[in-house]
Amino acid sequence: MNNYLIRKKFVSNSITILTFIIFVFFISHIFFGERSVWKIFSLNSQIVAANKEYNKLIDNKKNIITEINLLRDNNLDSDYISEISYDLLGLIQSDQIVIDIK
């Protein structure tokens, strides 16, 4: 009879320990696995940063397209050309006065 009780306790304790190990396994995967909560937060922050960078690139592209359209033959603006020549080459026209403030 005593042997039966010992065996029953052992089986009960083994099931409890096995259940606890399985529970710890799944909890560890929830928090530290490849599809864990921490990984989701990390990926969300990377998505936000990538979206910000994407928006910056879109704005930069719009600005460059606007500049390109201003330099087309049918849209050529003499004021814009003179501004570019002054900025890049330092050229001024004979009737302009340049004040260099340092």
Secondary structure, 3 states (H helix, E strand, C coil): CHHHHHHHHHHHHHHHHHHHHHHHHHHHHHHHCCCCHHHHHHHHHHHHHHHHHHHHHHHHHHHHHHHHHHCCHHHCCHHHHHHHHHHHHCCCCCCCCCCCCC
